[in-house]
């Protein structure tokens, strides 16, 4: 067999924070390492003006050439294995092409994003941060925040007291039991994060947040900090359904072992930590839990199991703070005198159930726990019969909504198992009975070990990489006594748990390339403005002559900044040195982006105004029409940047027939550019005593210098349905907008009396975030609109639930438009005065994101 060298990924990533000056070095984010079964020799590498890569053992030594260096290059490597005839391993020489990426600006992120926990597992895991700048801060809450499911839960209605007490729909996801907890420094700044809690419900959960790095040291040449993203995917599985390996064991049960597995004490806080293991000390079983509240103060729970002289068993408990005097124990539950010297499993008040260390198993009846020895008189025998007695062990199965669950409670009838004088084993409700149902109990001879190849160097002496290379079915486990792998089918009528992405790790430079497309479009308008003003004064004279004077003003502006960043997150760039899979960086500052990036900036304003003076009874008249235009557009793009991160995790949620995958991504992009502003004006005037005259000013051009576009930090996600890595599309739209509007119309006669009078002004605020595509039910569109309206002196304030922006759009249309009624009639009045003013000024920011 060829001893093929296997690289653990195909990219080297280093951040060139060397410290300044002529120093070489940097912060290495990702190296490439080789594995082989015999001695390995590497040759090749690269040295250019920004990086040096040289072989070192089974990996590489990597140095950025100078502070804030940047660039990307490919290089070739030849890997040769020595082989070992004694082990039937032949030498092999293989050529590889790798990429090295040097980044001159930080990109803070997590080096591990995918986490798996079994139901009931206590979770306390730090999220490993990478950042090259001196300091970092996480944009998360300063108290632990619960992580809930976006796929299983329910919608409920809440009142938004901050926005006019409007009613809106809120998703209440099923709890994972895990929280995102901050790590605070002495100044109460969030410097890190942990996952804490107890995993309580199977499913796949995800959360993302912004990470910022910076340098407050005052260094003359600091390494540039930046905004990045923390992407976390959590897969909680029930061990009932995970594939297992059957391993022979020599099992010795602990007869004193007791644990509480269920109770019905509800919200009794004293019982909050009751479930779990007790420790025996002489004739008393105790349990103590202490949880830190703050500083040196803890919340303490203590429990006791003991039997009094009459044989009655009592469970008592107490709860107190460690800085307080402990109170007396209070009784939580009792059980009548039952057989044995170990607390009974059943018969307790309050729905309490205990379980011991099951040593005997009977098909159809479950496990049985040792409770003591019995002594019985047998007819015709001088000596009494002595033998062990076992009580049936209750089994509690968690119930998860939407899953195919086993019964919640089994084997809780309190039956006893014991051998008789004839050597036969029988089950009976009476521990002293010699008769009962004959059975054949079994001892524990094999253990079912969860199959987790990412942590196993070998299975039965066969290296895992060789098992994978041989095309072995995924999600498999060993048959007892052999190396034949078969697919796991799960237990207890629950669908099998697949971890296919963790086991289906792609080989470097092999297999079809797959990617997740993304697009981010940000459009920002600083002042969308429209304004119309009209005025008229009309005179009717007694002799039948008339005179009209008109004025008009019209203004329009719509300065739009639009950036479009689109590309792909490559799945074949996964890092494979850790259990989780995270994509490489798409690109860096100053590099040619491996994604499309379009940026447009168009600021055009138009202003028209003029007047006309008409006297049909005289020969003189005149009019003026002025038009002014200002534009501002990109002159030169001086630099652009972009990056992308992606994390991919597998798991199953309720209702899935097979494995699904979740991808969480974050991308950012921006540029630096200069702009050119151009201004021009044209004025045309006419009069009765001269021909029309046109005057022009401009165009006048000025360089506005550097303008930096907004860089978006855009966490996104996509769900991969069963059957392959074909991502369904998910998109979102986030809009924030404010608007001020005014509309006035007045008509008066010669005495100043108002024939028409209408004035309305409005101030509007709006926000919404809406989703479309293949969505989990927990992604609920949310939005609101506030309308403060003053009409003819009376002010009203309205709040609307507006998750799509429809209320806002329909309310903005009456402002900044021409007078729909037109000029009033001038008949029958000596003088008619008319004025109309309608304007609208709006600021709007729209962010459209899509993935998949």
Buried (B, 14 or more C-beta within 10 A) or exposed (E): EEBBBBBBBBBBBBBBBBEBEEBBBBBBBBBBBBEBBBEBBBEBBBEEEBBBBEBEEBBBEBBBBBBBBBBBBEBEBBBBBBBBEEEEBEBBEBEBEBBBBBBBBBBBBBBBBBBBBBBBBEBEBEBEBBBBBBBBBBEBEEEBBEBBBBBBBEEEEEEBEEBBEBEBEEBEBBBBBBBBBBBEEEEEBBBBBBBBBBBBBBBBBBBBBBBBBBBEEEEEEBBBBBBBBBBBBBBBBBBBBBBBBBEEEEEEBEBBBBBBBBBEBEEBEBBBBBBEEBEBEEEEBEBEBEEEEEEEEBBBBBBBBBBEEEEEBBBBBBBBEBEEEEEEBEEBBBBEEBBBEBBBBBBBBBEBBBBBBBBBBBEEBBBBBBBBEBEBEEEEEEEEBEBBBBBBBBBBBBEBEEBEBBEEBBBBEBBBBBBBBEEEBBBBEEBEBBEBEEBEBEEBEBEBBBBBBBEEEEBEEEBBBBBBEEEBEBBBBBEEEEEEBEEBEBBBEBBBBBBBBBBBBBBBEEEEEBBBBBBBBBBBBBEBBBBBBBBBBBBBEEEEEBBBBBBBBBBBBBBBBBBBBBBBBBBBBBBBEBBBBBBBBBBBBBBEBBBEBEBEBEBBBBBBBBBBBBBEEEEEBBBBBBBBBBBBBBBEEEEBBBBBBBBBBBBBBBEBEEBBBBBBBBBBBBBBBBBBBBBBBBBBBBBEEEEEEEEEEEEEEEEBEEBEBEBBBBBBBBBBBEEEBEBEEBBBBBBBBBBBBBBBBBBBBEEEEEBEEBBBBBBBBBBBBBBEBEBBBBBBBBBBBBBBBBEEEEEEEBBBBBBEBEBBEEBBEBBBBEBEEEBBEBEEBEBBBBBBBBBBBBBBBBBBBBBB
